[in-house]
Amino acid sequence: LGEGIIPSMQCVDIFLENMHDFKAYEKAVEKHYKVYAKVFNFVRAKIHHDFNFLKALPDFIAIFRYMKKNEDRFGMHIKIADLMKVAKA
């Protein structure tokens, strides 16, 4: 895990867009990072052997779309087949 520099800088950008309204800032931050709750639930279900692919499908698709949209940030080409390997592991 990193030091949190990138998320901090992203929050600064969100703050600058919403500094007039702190409630709007809170909502924007929650919206920006909502995919991480999906990732957490996905990983937790895998760890606890409570994973059901059909149940996790909406989160799986959301995670894939987020990663695909941010390939440059992650520094890799995201393929759904690779994410499927994680789901089947």
C-alpha positions, 0 to 999 in steps of 0.5 A, a space after each residue: 500500500 502507498 502513502 496516500 499521496 494520489 488520493 490526497 491530491 485527488 481530494 484537493 482537486 475535488 475540494 477546489 471544485 466544491 470549496 463553496 459547499 462542504 456537503 457537496 465536497 463530502 458527496 463528491 469524495 464519496 462518489 469518487 471513492 465508492 468503487 473502493 467499497 466494492 473492491 473491499 467487499 469483493 476481496 473480503 468475500 473471497 477471503 472468507 470463502 463467501 464469494 458468489 459470482 452472480 451476487 458479485 456481478 454488478 460490483 465485478 462490472 463496476 470494478 472492471 469499468 473503473 480499472 479500464 477507465 484508469 488504465 494509465 493511472 494503474 500502468 497496465 492494460 486491464 483485461 476482463 479475462 484477468 479479472 475473471 482469474 481473480 474471481 475464480 481463484 
